[in-house]
Amino acid sequence: MESAKPSEAVRVLVIGAGSAGLLMGQIFKKAGIDVAIFEQDASPTARPRDWDFGVYWAQSRIDECLTSELKALVDTVQTDPSYRRNEGSVMPVYNGFTGKLISELPAPYAIRLRRRAWLDLIRTGLDVRYGKKLQSITATEEGITAIFEDGTAETGALLIGADGAHSVARKWLFQSSPKDAAMQDLPISSFVALTRLDRQLALDLRAVHPTYCIVLNPSGFFAWYSLHDGTSEDPAEWVYMILATWPCDDTDDNADVAKNNDLLLDRVCALAEPLAYPFDAMFKRIPRGTKAWYGKRVNYWPTRPWDSRGGLVTLAGDAAHALTFHRGQGLGNAITDVAELQTHLRAMKAHTRSELAEAIAKYEKEVWQRGYEVVMENRENTLTLHDWDKVSQSMLLVAGLQRH
């Protein structure tokens, strides 16, 4: 048996049903600790946007967090379940202007997951309650109480804020110094779209790499594609995630492109105009009417120690370390948060509030150090990738996709 009988001594509240929140639910369930997850969205499909993400060094740590039944199904939620990675798998990096290969980053046994399908998988067997947007938190004699905007409240021995980069739980922890909880911006704008492409272009992208590719340019324009859904036998039905980032003027708010999808596509196609084929075409051939998302600034939160109020409230995932995304380190670090906490849960002899608080204190010590280091490394990497004079010094090209 991989799941123990639920303990009546403690109850854990997890805020957020993303990767970190649901994996937290899985490890507490396996430990036999009562856990409930609260998500602000009305349903798992309430948000129209989906995306995909990679795991490059935390594959074994996923296994630590899941039951054997769920581990066996991870391959089914990959972007292309038929593609088998191996020890020699790589992620190519190209010069977008010349079309020449710059580097092949080692990515042994890397996996790439469709986010929505992945969350559906790791939600299995958990108590997840939707339409529960956290409004405030209150410490009581019974423990910690989460108060939601719908007027309901829930009390537990521990609250874990896994509610994303703009975490309400983090703001509560830093309520005496709000600036310490605030996201910080970089002068980099972003674009992302999920789209089908014509059959020939899909085949040409697959010839570059079956799964993904990074494109760097002297202009500072960063481009990326990944196969988001390659389950169809018809390449014209494959869905790609196309992403771009570029330096922007701090004084330019780009309000027009933020409001008009066609203008946004025009802007990105103009930036991609000088690129070599097929990298130029993957932007130009995004069909009109395709929904795209624009980010005025790439942002991040450098982890700093928080007062958990004696082990009552802690953070995980993006709430604990919001990263820039150019090295794909976010999911790996969220998984590591959960796996690290589980090592301390396993050392517990009894499920008491005091013992749980001790486990949280040990967990936080590791998260604070790792979180700050990885956030700042990725911040610097994002800046250097957009500066051609420094791009060869970027963490991406120097250290690749590995943890450090």
N, C-alpha and C positions, 0 to 999 in steps of 0.2 A: 504493500500500500504506500502510495506517495503522498497522501494527504492524511494528516492526523485529525482526530476529532476536534472540532472548534473549541477553543478555550472560552470559559465564561469570565475569566479574570480581566481581560482587556478587550477593547474594541478599537479598531483603527479606521479612521476616515481618510480617504484619498480624494483629493480634489483634482479632477482632470482625467479624462479617459483617452489620452494619447498613449504612446509607447511606454513612457515611464510609469504612468498611472496604472495601466493595465498589467504591466509586468510586476509592479508592486503588489497588485491584487493577487497575482499568481503565487508569489513567494509567501505572502501571509496565509493564503489558503493552504499551501503545502505545509506550513508550520502549524496549522490548526488554530490560527488566530482569526477571530471574527473580523471581517473587513468589508466595507462598503465603499463604492466609488461613485462620485458625484460629478456629473458633466453638465456644463452650461448649455450645450446645444440640445435642441429638442429631440434629436435622434442621431444615429450614427451617420446618416446621409444628409443631415441638415445643411452642411456646407457644400456648395457646388464644387469647390476646388479639391482635387486630389493631387497627389504627387508620388514620386518614388524615391527611395533612399537606399544607401549602400551600407554594408557592414564589412569592414576590411580587416579588422584585427580582433573583434569581439565575438566571433562566431561561437567559440566554446563557452563563452559567458552567457550567451542565449540559452545554451543547453542547460546551464546551471539553474536558470530561472523557470524552465518549463517542465511539465510532466513528460514522460516518455511518449505518451500519445500525441501531445502537441508538437514535440520535437520532430516526430516523424512526418509532420505535415508542413513544415517550414518551406520545403522545396515547392510545394503547390502554390504558394503565394509570391513566388518570384516573378519578375517581369516577363521572363521567358522560361517557364518550367522545363523546357526541353534542352536548354543550354547548360552543359556541365562544365563548371570551372575546375581548375586543377592547380597543382603546385606552380605551374608556369604561367598562370593567368596574369594579364597585364591590363593597365589602363593607358591608352596612348595619349600623348600630348603633341599637338601640331602647331606649327606656325601658320596662322590663318591666311596671311598674305601670300606666302610662297607655296603653301600646301605641303611643306616638308615636315617630316617627323622630327620632333625635338627630343622626345624621351618616351620610353615605355615604363611606366611606374609599376613595380611589382604589386600584384594584387592576388596573392595565392589564396585560392578557395573563397574569394570574395563572393558575397551574395547581394542581389539587388531585389528589393521588395516593393510590391505595390502597397502603398500605405493603407488604403482602405481595406484591402483583402487581409493584410497583416493584422490590422486591428480587429477585424472580424474573428481571426483565428485566436488571438491571445485574449479576447473577451470571453472565450468559452468557459462556462461554469462560474462566472463571476456575477456578483450583485452590483449591477451598474444602473444608476438612476439618472435619467435625462431631464433636461429643463431645470437644472439646479445650479444657478449662477450664484457663486459665493458673494455675499454682501459684506459680512463682517465675521470676526472671530472673537470669542469671549472665553477667558479662563475661568473655570468654576471649581468648586470643591470636588465635583465628580470627575473633572478632567478638563477637556477642551470642547467648546461648543461652536459648531459652524452654523451660521445663520444665513439663509438663502433669500434671494430677492422675492421668492414666492411666499415668504412669510413662515416657512417651515424651519426647523432647527434639528440638528443631530449632535449628539454628544459622544465622545470617545476618550480613550486614554492617550491617543496620538492623532494628530492631523498632519498629513503629508501633502504639501503643496506641489503638485505636478501639473500645474495649470498654465504652463507655457511661459514664453519670454516676458509677457506683460502680467506676470503672476499677481493676483490679488493677495495671496498668502504672503508673498515676499514683501509687498507694500505694508502689510500688517506687521510683519516682523521688524520693519524699519520705520515704523510710524513716527518715531521720535526724530528721525533724520531722513525724510522722504527722498532727498537727492541721492542717498546711498542706494536706494532701490531702483532708481531710474535707469532706463536704457540709454546707451550712448550711441551717437551716430558717426558714421564715416561718410565722406563726400563721394559716395558711390551709389548710383541708381541701379535698379534691377528690373528685369522683364522675365516673365515665364508664361508659357502656354502649353497646354496639352492638345495635340493635333494629329490628325492623319495627314499623310503626305502621298503624293502620287507614287505609283508602284515602282517606277524606275529609280526615283530618288531614294525610296526606302531601301531598295536593293543596293544602291551605291553607298548609302550610309552603313549598311550592314557589312559591306566589303571593307570599310575602314575599321570597324569593330562591331561585333554582333550586339554589344550591350551599351557602350558609352564611349565618349571621346571629349577631351578638353581641347579648346582652341584658344591660343594666345596670340596677341597682335601688338605690333609696335605702337599702335594708336592708344593702347590701353583697354581696348574692347575685349572682354572675356566672353567666350561662348562655350556652350555645352549642349550636347544632346544625350539622352538616354532613351532606350526602348522601354516605354512604360507598360505596354501590353502587347506582347508578341505571341499571343495564344492562337491567333488565326493563321490558317495556312496561306491566306492571301496577303501579300505584303502591303497592298493598298488599304487593308484593314488594320494594320499595325498602328498603334498609338505611340507617339513620341512626346517626351517632355523636352521642350526647347527653352533654354535659359540664356540670358545675357546680362552682363553687368558692365558699367562704364563709369569713368570719372565724371563728376558733374560739378557745376558751379554752385558753391554754397548759397548764393543769392537767388538761384533759379529754382522756383518751386514746381515748375512743370505742371501747373494746374490744368492746362489744356489736355495733355496726354493722360492725366489721371482720370479725366472725365469722359474722354472720347476714345473708344477702343480702336477705331480706324486710324486716328492720329498717332496712337501709340505704336501700331504696326508700321505706319509710315516712318516714324522716328527710328525704330529699330532696323528696318530694312535699309534706311539710308546709312546707318552706322555699319551695317554688314555689307554694303555695296562693294568695298574693295576686296573682300575675301575671295579666296580661291574656291572653286567647286570641289566638293558639294556643300561647303560650309556657308557660302552665300545663299545657295538655293534653299537650304533648310529654313531660312527666314522668309525669303521672297515667296515661297510657295505655301506658306501658311494660308489657308483659305480665308477670305474675307468673312467676317461674322464669327470667326473663332474667338472665344473668350480668352483674353490675356490679362495678366495681372501686372501692375506696375508698383514698384517700391521706390518712393522718393529718396530714401536713404537706407543703406544696409546698416543694421544696428546690432548691438551686442551688450551684454552685462558682465563686467568683470567680477567674478565671485569674490565676496568678502564675508568674513565670519558674521553670523547672526546669533542673536540670543534666542535659543529654542524654548525659553521659559521652563527650564528644567526638564527638557525632553518632551514637551507637549506639542511643539510645532516644528517641522523641518521641511526641507525642499529637496526636489529631485528633478532631473532632466533639465529642460530649458529654463525652468524657474530658478535652478541653482547655478546654471552656467550657460547663458545664451550666447551661442557661437556664431560667427560669420561662417558661411557654408562652403567656402571654396576648396576645402580639403575633405569634406564629407565626414567630419568627426562628431557630429551631433548625436546620431543614433548610437554609435559605439560608446560614447560617454554616458548616455542615458542608461544603456544596458549595464555598463560598469557600475553605476550608482546602485542599481537594484541588486546585482550580484554581490557587491561589497556589503550591502546591508544584510543580505541573506547569510553571509558568513558569521555575522554577529548574532543573528536570530538562532542559528544552529547551535551556538554556544550557550544559549539560555537554558537553564535547568528548570525554570518554571515561568509561566506566563504571567508575571506580575508587572504592575506599572513601574516599579522601581527598576526591575531588571530590563524592561523595555527602554527606559530612559537611559540606562547605561549603554545599551546597544546603540541608541541614537547618537550619544556623545562620541562613541568610537567611529561610527559611520561619518559623522560631520567632520571630524578631524581630517580624514582622508579626502572627502569631497572638497573641503575648502582649499587644500593645497593643490590637488589635481585640477579643480575647476579654474582657479585663477591662472595657473600656468597654461592650460589649454586654451582658455579664452584669449589671453594676450598673445600666444603664439599664432592663433588663427587671425586675430586682428592684424598683426604685422604681415602675415601671409597675404591677406586680402589687399593690403596697401601695395605690397611689392609686386603682386601679379598685375596691377594696373599701372606700373611704372617700368617701361621697357629697359631702362638703364639698370634697374635692380631686380628684374624678373629672375635672373639666374640665381639670385640669393634667396629666393622665396622658399619657404618651408616646403611647399609642394614639390619643387624640383630638387631640393637638397635632401629632404627626409621622406618624400613620397607620401604614401597614404597610411603609414604606420603610426602608432600612437605618439611617438616622439621622434 
